[in-house]
Amino acid sequence: MTAADLAKSISQELPYLRRYARALTGSQTAGDNYAAATLEAILSDRSLMNVDDTRIGLFRTFHAIWQSSGQPVETEGQNPREARAQAHLRRLTPNSREALLLRTIEELRFDQIGQIMQIPQSEAEELVGIAMDEMSQTIAGKVMIIEDETIIAMDLKGIVQAMAHEVTGVARTHKAAVKLAHDIRPDLILADIQLADGSSGVDAVNELLTEMGEIPVIFITAFPERLLTGDRPEPAFLISKPYSEEQVRSAVSQAMFFASTEGLSAV
């Protein structure tokens, strides 16, 4: 592969590496710093990409940096939400959350996860199972759903309730979402991008965050690339439609790690 072809191939995969890095760290800034370090490493040593699959090479390089850095946490100026998140993360089995995200958010096969993390496929499968169990037992809270398609809304509601979370309600429009959130403050928001009346789920979420402060948000969209431009603040948690139950469960558990409202309780 020529340098030009490699650069083009990496640029196509970079938004998904950044999505993964943000979900892993819970921070756009921290995630992007790791993604930038990954690119710098590849520029210094092109042999890191001597693999058939560009995504595998890119993610494997990221993981080598992530592991060698000791997965450090920046504590200076850390807000209570971040501090609480890191306290939860330290209790997880090492490497399990990474494997879970690669499987559910990035939809990679277990053999691909093994290549990225440089572990046997069987270990990758075991780590994903451990993470699902550990994260599902950690926190319960109130979840608001912003979704205009009834069947999808019912499906999301069922998944969330099966995880022992309370669903405060389902909003189909921007206006309804704002009212619902003010009626019952959510600990987490699941939001579609395009709503029934032509309004934007992104705008509704931005209004709520401005008025109510920091609340974890998971966006569910058929067009993830529209939110992965790097031009503005981006969501740490982004699921592509069509989604799987495993993806939703993983993202909800991940997002709850970064919640700090008083309504959360251990389960």
Short mmCIF file of the C-alpha atoms (twelve columns), coordinates in Angstrom:
data_MODEL
# 
_entry.id   MODEL 
# 
loop_
_atom_site.group_PDB 
_atom_site.id 
_atom_site.type_symbol 
_atom_site.label_atom_id 
_atom_site.label_alt_id 
_atom_site.label_comp_id 
_atom_site.label_asym_id 
_atom_site.label_seq_id 
_atom_site.Cartn_x 
_atom_site.Cartn_y 
_atom_site.Cartn_z 
_atom_site.pdbx_PDB_model_num 
ATOM 1   C CA . MET A 1   0.000   0.000   0.000  1 
ATOM 2   C CA . THR A 2   1.380   3.397   -0.973 1 
ATOM 3   C CA . ALA A 3   1.690   6.171   1.590  1 
ATOM 4   C CA . ALA A 4   -1.203  7.987   -0.071 1 
ATOM 5   C CA . ASP A 5   -3.403  4.881   -0.030 1 
ATOM 6   C CA . LEU A 6   -2.519  4.193   3.607  1 
ATOM 7   C CA . ALA A 7   -3.369  7.755   4.610  1 
ATOM 8   C CA . LYS A 8   -6.722  7.529   2.830  1 
ATOM 9   C CA . SER A 9   -7.517  4.178   4.419  1 
ATOM 10  C CA . ILE A 10  -6.632  5.426   7.899  1 
ATOM 11  C CA . SER A 11  -8.696  8.590   7.445  1 
ATOM 12  C CA . GLN A 12  -11.759 6.445   6.733  1 
ATOM 13  C CA . GLU A 13  -11.280 4.475   9.956  1 
ATOM 14  C CA . LEU A 14  -10.189 7.376   12.169 1 
ATOM 15  C CA . PRO A 15  -13.723 8.537   13.178 1 
ATOM 16  C CA . TYR A 16  -14.417 5.071   14.575 1 
ATOM 17  C CA . LEU A 17  -11.133 4.945   16.473 1 
ATOM 18  C CA . ARG A 18  -12.015 8.316   17.991 1 
ATOM 19  C CA . ARG A 19  -15.483 7.049   18.899 1 
ATOM 20  C CA . TYR A 20  -13.955 4.012   20.587 1 
ATOM 21  C CA . ALA A 21  -11.315 6.075   22.394 1 
ATOM 22  C CA . ARG A 22  -13.940 8.480   23.762 1 
ATOM 23  C CA . ALA A 23  -16.141 5.637   24.980 1 
ATOM 24  C CA . LEU A 24  -13.109 4.017   26.602 1 
ATOM 25  C CA . THR A 25  -11.910 7.133   28.398 1 
ATOM 26  C CA . GLY A 26  -15.281 8.843   28.898 1 
ATOM 27  C CA . SER A 27  -13.773 12.065  27.526 1 
ATOM 28  C CA . GLN A 28  -13.517 13.527  24.037 1 
ATOM 29  C CA . THR A 29  -10.280 15.311  24.920 1 
ATOM 30  C CA . ALA A 30  -8.590  12.264  26.454 1 
ATOM 31  C CA . GLY A 31  -9.831  9.990   23.685 1 
ATOM 32  C CA . ASP A 32  -8.613  12.311  20.955 1 
ATOM 33  C CA . ASN A 33  -5.223  12.600  22.653 1 
ATOM 34  C CA . TYR A 34  -4.812  8.840   22.463 1 
ATOM 35  C CA . ALA A 35  -5.972  8.817   18.835 1 
ATOM 36  C CA . ALA A 36  -3.424  11.524  17.997 1 
ATOM 37  C CA . ALA A 37  -0.659  9.547   19.722 1 
ATOM 38  C CA . THR A 38  -1.677  6.529   17.618 1 
ATOM 39  C CA . LEU A 39  -1.270  8.493   14.395 1 
ATOM 40  C CA . GLU A 40  2.103   9.838   15.537 1 
ATOM 41  C CA . ALA A 41  3.303   6.313   16.224 1 
ATOM 42  C CA . ILE A 42  2.246   5.143   12.764 1 
ATOM 43  C CA . LEU A 43  3.987   8.116   11.138 1 
ATOM 44  C CA . SER A 44  7.163   7.169   12.982 1 
ATOM 45  C CA . ASP A 45  6.929   3.463   12.187 1 
ATOM 46  C CA . ARG A 46  4.840   2.511   9.173  1 
ATOM 47  C CA . SER A 47  5.488   -1.189  9.843  1 
ATOM 48  C CA . LEU A 48  2.813   -0.951  12.550 1 
ATOM 49  C CA . MET A 49  0.305   -1.063  9.704  1 
ATOM 50  C CA . ASN A 50  1.714   -4.167  8.027  1 
ATOM 51  C CA . VAL A 51  -1.615  -5.958  8.272  1 
ATOM 52  C CA . ASP A 52  -4.332  -6.797  5.774  1 
ATOM 53  C CA . ASP A 53  -7.025  -4.863  7.640  1 
ATOM 54  C CA . THR A 54  -6.381  -1.153  8.255  1 
ATOM 55  C CA . ARG A 55  -8.811  -1.039  11.161 1 
ATOM 56  C CA . ILE A 56  -7.027  -3.898  12.909 1 
ATOM 57  C CA . GLY A 57  -3.653  -2.192  12.498 1 
ATOM 58  C CA . LEU A 58  -4.972  1.165   13.673 1 
ATOM 59  C CA . PHE A 59  -6.750  -0.216  16.731 1 
ATOM 60  C CA . ARG A 60  -3.837  -2.529  17.577 1 
ATOM 61  C CA . THR A 61  -1.441  0.416   17.566 1 
ATOM 62  C CA . PHE A 62  -3.846  2.349   19.773 1 
ATOM 63  C CA . HIS A 63  -3.972  -0.527  22.248 1 
ATOM 64  C CA . ALA A 64  -0.217  -0.859  22.404 1 
ATOM 65  C CA . ILE A 65  -0.024  2.809   23.413 1 
ATOM 66  C CA . TRP A 66  -2.969  2.488   25.812 1 
ATOM 67  C CA . GLN A 67  -1.382  -0.476  27.577 1 
ATOM 68  C CA . SER A 68  2.165   0.889   27.643 1 
ATOM 69  C CA . SER A 69  0.955   4.158   29.151 1 
ATOM 70  C CA . GLY A 70  -0.554  2.266   32.067 1 
ATOM 71  C CA . GLN A 71  -3.986  3.696   31.150 1 
ATOM 72  C CA . PRO A 72  -3.252  6.815   33.219 1 
ATOM 73  C CA . VAL A 73  -6.038  8.945   34.632 1 
ATOM 74  C CA . GLU A 74  -5.687  12.704  34.778 1 
ATOM 75  C CA . THR A 75  -6.794  13.608  38.292 1 
ATOM 76  C CA . GLU A 76  -5.906  17.302  38.336 1 
ATOM 77  C CA . GLY A 77  -9.073  19.324  37.994 1 
ATOM 78  C CA . GLN A 78  -11.152 16.157  37.773 1 
ATOM 79  C CA . ASN A 79  -14.824 16.804  38.418 1 
ATOM 80  C CA . PRO A 80  -16.939 14.559  40.690 1 
ATOM 81  C CA . ARG A 81  -18.454 12.751  37.712 1 
ATOM 82  C CA . GLU A 82  -15.042 11.778  36.362 1 
ATOM 83  C CA . ALA A 83  -13.770 10.812  39.805 1 
ATOM 84  C CA . ARG A 84  -16.750 8.542   40.377 1 
ATOM 85  C CA . ALA A 85  -16.338 7.007   36.924 1 
ATOM 86  C CA . GLN A 86  -12.700 6.174   37.510 1 
ATOM 87  C CA . ALA A 87  -13.522 4.644   40.891 1 
ATOM 88  C CA . HIS A 88  -15.912 2.269   39.123 1 
ATOM 89  C CA . LEU A 89  -13.431 1.550   36.341 1 
ATOM 90  C CA . ARG A 90  -10.704 0.539   38.746 1 
ATOM 91  C CA . ARG A 91  -12.967 -2.228  40.051 1 
ATOM 92  C CA . LEU A 92  -13.442 -3.826  36.629 1 
ATOM 93  C CA . THR A 93  -11.430 -6.852  35.548 1 
ATOM 94  C CA . PRO A 94  -8.419  -5.568  33.558 1 
ATOM 95  C CA . ASN A 95  -8.964  -5.392  29.784 1 
ATOM 96  C CA . SER A 96  -12.603 -6.458  30.002 1 
ATOM 97  C CA . ARG A 97  -14.087 -3.066  29.163 1 
ATOM 98  C CA . GLU A 98  -11.813 -2.685  26.148 1 
ATOM 99  C CA . ALA A 99  -12.905 -6.056  24.812 1 
ATOM 100 C CA . LEU A 100 -16.558 -5.236  25.443 1 
ATOM 101 C CA . LEU A 101 -16.386 -1.954  23.527 1 
ATOM 102 C CA . LEU A 102 -14.572 -3.519  20.597 1 
ATOM 103 C CA . ARG A 103 -17.239 -6.203  20.422 1 
ATOM 104 C CA . THR A 104 -20.396 -4.198  20.933 1 
ATOM 105 C CA . ILE A 105 -19.703 -0.626  19.824 1 
ATOM 106 C CA . GLU A 106 -17.243 -1.392  17.023 1 
ATOM 107 C CA . GLU A 107 -18.894 -4.737  16.146 1 
ATOM 108 C CA . LEU A 108 -15.615 -6.604  15.723 1 
ATOM 109 C CA . ARG A 109 -15.349 -10.386 15.758 1 
ATOM 110 C CA . PHE A 110 -13.686 -12.116 18.681 1 
ATOM 111 C CA . ASP A 111 -10.726 -13.135 16.528 1 
ATOM 112 C CA . GLN A 112 -10.275 -9.490  15.498 1 
ATOM 113 C CA . ILE A 113 -10.444 -8.385  19.143 1 
ATOM 114 C CA . GLY A 114 -7.761  -10.930 19.904 1 
ATOM 115 C CA . GLN A 115 -5.542  -9.499  17.167 1 
ATOM 116 C CA . ILE A 116 -6.041  -5.947  18.435 1 
ATOM 117 C CA . MET A 117 -5.453  -6.760  22.086 1 
ATOM 118 C CA . GLN A 118 -2.862  -9.440  21.208 1 
ATOM 119 C CA . ILE A 119 -4.620  -12.135 23.202 1 
ATOM 120 C CA . PRO A 120 -6.169  -15.514 22.221 1 
ATOM 121 C CA . GLN A 121 -9.694  -15.417 20.790 1 
ATOM 122 C CA . SER A 122 -10.944 -17.487 23.709 1 
ATOM 123 C CA . GLU A 123 -9.646  -14.891 26.162 1 
ATOM 124 C CA . ALA A 124 -11.382 -12.119 24.200 1 
ATOM 125 C CA . GLU A 125 -14.682 -14.005 24.473 1 
ATOM 126 C CA . GLU A 126 -14.179 -14.519 28.202 1 
ATOM 127 C CA . LEU A 127 -13.355 -10.843 28.802 1 
ATOM 128 C CA . VAL A 128 -16.516 -9.680  27.038 1 
ATOM 129 C CA . GLY A 129 -18.628 -11.989 29.181 1 
ATOM 130 C CA . ILE A 130 -16.962 -10.786 32.370 1 
ATOM 131 C CA . ALA A 131 -17.468 -7.128  31.442 1 
ATOM 132 C CA . MET A 132 -21.153 -7.600  30.665 1 
ATOM 133 C CA . ASP A 133 -21.719 -9.257  34.037 1 
ATOM 134 C CA . GLU A 134 -19.710 -6.725  36.037 1 
ATOM 135 C CA . MET A 135 -21.163 -3.624  34.402 1 
ATOM 136 C CA . SER A 136 -24.771 -4.789  34.532 1 
ATOM 137 C CA . GLN A 137 -24.467 -5.198  38.307 1 
ATOM 138 C CA . THR A 138 -22.949 -1.790  38.992 1 
ATOM 139 C CA . ILE A 139 -25.528 1.001   38.788 1 
ATOM 140 C CA . ALA A 140 -29.259 1.519   38.370 1 
ATOM 141 C CA . GLY A 141 -30.802 4.840   37.429 1 
ATOM 142 C CA . LYS A 142 -33.460 6.757   35.504 1 
ATOM 143 C CA . VAL A 143 -33.303 6.660   31.698 1 
ATOM 144 C CA . MET A 144 -35.199 8.934   29.306 1 
ATOM 145 C CA . ILE A 145 -35.738 7.845   25.699 1 
ATOM 146 C CA . ILE A 146 -36.049 10.339  22.828 1 
ATOM 147 C CA . GLU A 147 -37.291 8.309   19.843 1 
ATOM 148 C CA . ASP A 148 -40.113 8.919   17.377 1 
ATOM 149 C CA . GLU A 149 -40.448 5.367   15.999 1 
ATOM 150 C CA . THR A 150 -42.806 3.459   18.300 1 
ATOM 151 C CA . ILE A 151 -41.383 -0.018  17.716 1 
ATOM 152 C CA . ILE A 152 -37.801 1.138   18.310 1 
ATOM 153 C CA . ALA A 153 -38.865 3.080   21.400 1 
ATOM 154 C CA . MET A 154 -40.595 -0.002  22.825 1 
ATOM 155 C CA . ASP A 155 -37.561 -2.141  22.084 1 
ATOM 156 C CA . LEU A 156 -35.180 0.304   23.775 1 
ATOM 157 C CA . LYS A 157 -37.511 0.580   26.751 1 
ATOM 158 C CA . GLY A 158 -37.592 -3.194  27.153 1 
ATOM 159 C CA . ILE A 159 -33.798 -3.497  26.989 1 
ATOM 160 C CA . VAL A 160 -33.271 -0.723  29.534 1 
ATOM 161 C CA . GLN A 161 -35.861 -2.071  31.967 1 
ATOM 162 C CA . ALA A 162 -34.384 -5.569  31.728 1 
ATOM 163 C CA . MET A 163 -31.140 -4.030  32.982 1 
ATOM 164 C CA . ALA A 164 -32.966 -2.884  36.158 1 
ATOM 165 C CA . HIS A 165 -33.100 0.771   35.124 1 
ATOM 166 C CA . GLU A 166 -36.243 2.902   35.363 1 
ATOM 167 C CA . VAL A 167 -37.531 4.429   32.108 1 
ATOM 168 C CA . THR A 168 -38.954 7.868   32.882 1 
ATOM 169 C CA . GLY A 169 -40.792 8.028   29.566 1 
ATOM 170 C CA . VAL A 170 -40.497 8.265   25.793 1 
ATOM 171 C CA . ALA A 171 -40.475 11.615  23.962 1 
ATOM 172 C CA . ARG A 172 -41.171 11.848  20.210 1 
ATOM 173 C CA . THR A 173 -40.397 15.551  19.698 1 
ATOM 174 C CA . HIS A 174 -37.977 18.228  20.880 1 
ATOM 175 C CA . LYS A 175 -40.669 19.948  22.932 1 
ATOM 176 C CA . ALA A 176 -41.837 16.708  24.554 1 
ATOM 177 C CA . ALA A 177 -38.250 15.779  25.435 1 
ATOM 178 C CA . VAL A 178 -37.625 19.055  27.230 1 
ATOM 179 C CA . LYS A 179 -40.877 18.739  29.201 1 
ATOM 180 C CA . LEU A 180 -40.243 15.116  30.147 1 
ATOM 181 C CA . ALA A 181 -36.723 15.834  31.378 1 
ATOM 182 C CA . HIS A 182 -37.924 18.709  33.531 1 
ATOM 183 C CA . ASP A 183 -40.745 16.582  34.956 1 
ATOM 184 C CA . ILE A 184 -38.339 13.780  35.959 1 
ATOM 185 C CA . ARG A 185 -34.627 14.466  35.747 1 
ATOM 186 C CA . PRO A 186 -32.928 11.535  33.983 1 
ATOM 187 C CA . ASP A 187 -29.583 9.991   34.860 1 
ATOM 188 C CA . LEU A 188 -29.115 9.001   31.215 1 
ATOM 189 C CA . ILE A 189 -30.635 10.011  27.874 1 
ATOM 190 C CA . LEU A 190 -31.029 7.704   24.878 1 
ATOM 191 C CA . ALA A 191 -31.671 9.941   21.856 1 
ATOM 192 C CA . ASP A 192 -32.429 9.526   18.179 1 
ATOM 193 C CA . ILE A 193 -31.161 12.250  15.849 1 
ATOM 194 C CA . GLN A 194 -34.211 12.959  13.667 1 
ATOM 195 C CA . LEU A 195 -37.571 13.284  15.438 1 
ATOM 196 C CA . ALA A 196 -41.200 12.998  14.367 1 
ATOM 197 C CA . ASP A 197 -41.920 16.683  13.861 1 
ATOM 198 C CA . GLY A 198 -38.728 17.260  11.911 1 
ATOM 199 C CA . SER A 199 -36.940 18.585  14.983 1 
ATOM 200 C CA . SER A 200 -33.491 17.458  16.031 1 
ATOM 201 C CA . GLY A 201 -32.692 15.136  18.889 1 
ATOM 202 C CA . VAL A 202 -29.264 16.766  19.062 1 
ATOM 203 C CA . ASP A 203 -30.850 20.188  19.575 1 
ATOM 204 C CA . ALA A 204 -33.158 18.808  22.257 1 
ATOM 205 C CA . VAL A 205 -30.218 17.247  24.100 1 
ATOM 206 C CA . ASN A 206 -28.121 20.412  23.820 1 
ATOM 207 C CA . GLU A 207 -30.970 22.458  25.294 1 
ATOM 208 C CA . LEU A 208 -31.371 20.021  28.172 1 
ATOM 209 C CA . LEU A 209 -27.656 19.966  28.950 1 
ATOM 210 C CA . THR A 210 -27.550 23.752  28.905 1 
ATOM 211 C CA . GLU A 211 -30.487 24.013  31.283 1 
ATOM 212 C CA . MET A 212 -29.881 21.001  33.513 1 
ATOM 213 C CA . GLY A 213 -26.135 20.485  33.526 1 
ATOM 214 C CA . GLU A 214 -24.164 17.384  32.695 1 
ATOM 215 C CA . ILE A 215 -26.151 14.233  31.866 1 
ATOM 216 C CA . PRO A 216 -24.713 11.225  30.004 1 
ATOM 217 C CA . VAL A 217 -26.172 10.841  26.508 1 
ATOM 218 C CA . ILE A 218 -26.220 7.970   24.032 1 
ATOM 219 C CA . PHE A 219 -27.125 8.919   20.459 1 
ATOM 220 C CA . ILE A 220 -28.631 6.271   18.206 1 
ATOM 221 C CA . THR A 221 -28.488 7.106   14.510 1 
ATOM 222 C CA . ALA A 222 -28.339 5.596   11.046 1 
ATOM 223 C CA . PHE A 223 -25.753 8.228   10.115 1 
ATOM 224 C CA . PRO A 224 -22.980 8.188   12.773 1 
ATOM 225 C CA . GLU A 225 -20.508 9.931   10.484 1 
ATOM 226 C CA . ARG A 226 -22.570 13.118  10.793 1 
ATOM 227 C CA . LEU A 227 -21.626 13.322  14.459 1 
ATOM 228 C CA . LEU A 228 -18.022 12.174  14.021 1 
ATOM 229 C CA . THR A 229 -16.583 15.136  12.165 1 
ATOM 230 C CA . GLY A 230 -14.210 16.501  14.794 1 
ATOM 231 C CA . ASP A 231 -15.585 19.999  14.179 1 
ATOM 232 C CA . ARG A 232 -17.515 20.309  17.446 1 
ATOM 233 C CA . PRO A 233 -18.047 18.500  20.742 1 
ATOM 234 C CA . GLU A 234 -19.089 14.947  20.027 1 
ATOM 235 C CA . PRO A 235 -20.926 12.300  22.037 1 
ATOM 236 C CA . ALA A 236 -18.810 9.745   23.863 1 
ATOM 237 C CA . PHE A 237 -21.492 7.133   23.169 1 
ATOM 238 C CA . LEU A 238 -22.838 6.642   19.673 1 
ATOM 239 C CA . ILE A 239 -24.723 3.590   18.372 1 
ATOM 240 C CA . SER A 240 -25.416 2.960   14.705 1 
ATOM 241 C CA . LYS A 241 -28.794 1.805   13.434 1 
ATOM 242 C CA . PRO A 242 -29.688 -0.965  13.059 1 
ATOM 243 C CA . TYR A 243 -28.430 -1.722  16.554 1 
ATOM 244 C CA . SER A 244 -28.240 -4.933  18.548 1 
ATOM 245 C CA . GLU A 245 -29.419 -5.507  22.105 1 
ATOM 246 C CA . GLU A 246 -25.800 -6.192  23.051 1 
ATOM 247 C CA . GLN A 247 -24.759 -2.765  21.747 1 
ATOM 248 C CA . VAL A 248 -27.457 -0.961  23.712 1 
ATOM 249 C CA . ARG A 249 -26.698 -2.863  26.903 1 
ATOM 250 C CA . SER A 250 -22.994 -2.106  26.571 1 
ATOM 251 C CA . ALA A 251 -23.471 1.587   25.843 1 
ATOM 252 C CA . VAL A 252 -25.979 2.048   28.679 1 
ATOM 253 C CA . SER A 253 -23.660 0.325   31.148 1 
ATOM 254 C CA . GLN A 254 -20.713 2.376   29.896 1 
ATOM 255 C CA . ALA A 255 -22.595 5.656   30.069 1 
ATOM 256 C CA . MET A 256 -23.837 4.956   33.578 1 
ATOM 257 C CA . PHE A 257 -20.209 4.731   34.639 1 
ATOM 258 C CA . PHE A 258 -19.936 8.425   33.871 1 
ATOM 259 C CA . ALA A 259 -23.147 9.487   35.584 1 
ATOM 260 C CA . SER A 260 -23.092 11.393  38.859 1 
ATOM 261 C CA . THR A 261 -26.648 12.366  39.696 1 
ATOM 262 C CA . GLU A 262 -27.919 11.485  43.132 1 
ATOM 263 C CA . GLY A 263 -30.648 9.218   41.776 1 
ATOM 264 C CA . LEU A 264 -28.123 6.529   40.893 1 
ATOM 265 C CA . SER A 265 -27.872 3.583   43.225 1 
ATOM 266 C CA . ALA A 266 -25.768 0.469   43.436 1 
ATOM 267 C CA . VAL A 267 -27.480 -2.764  42.449 1 
# 
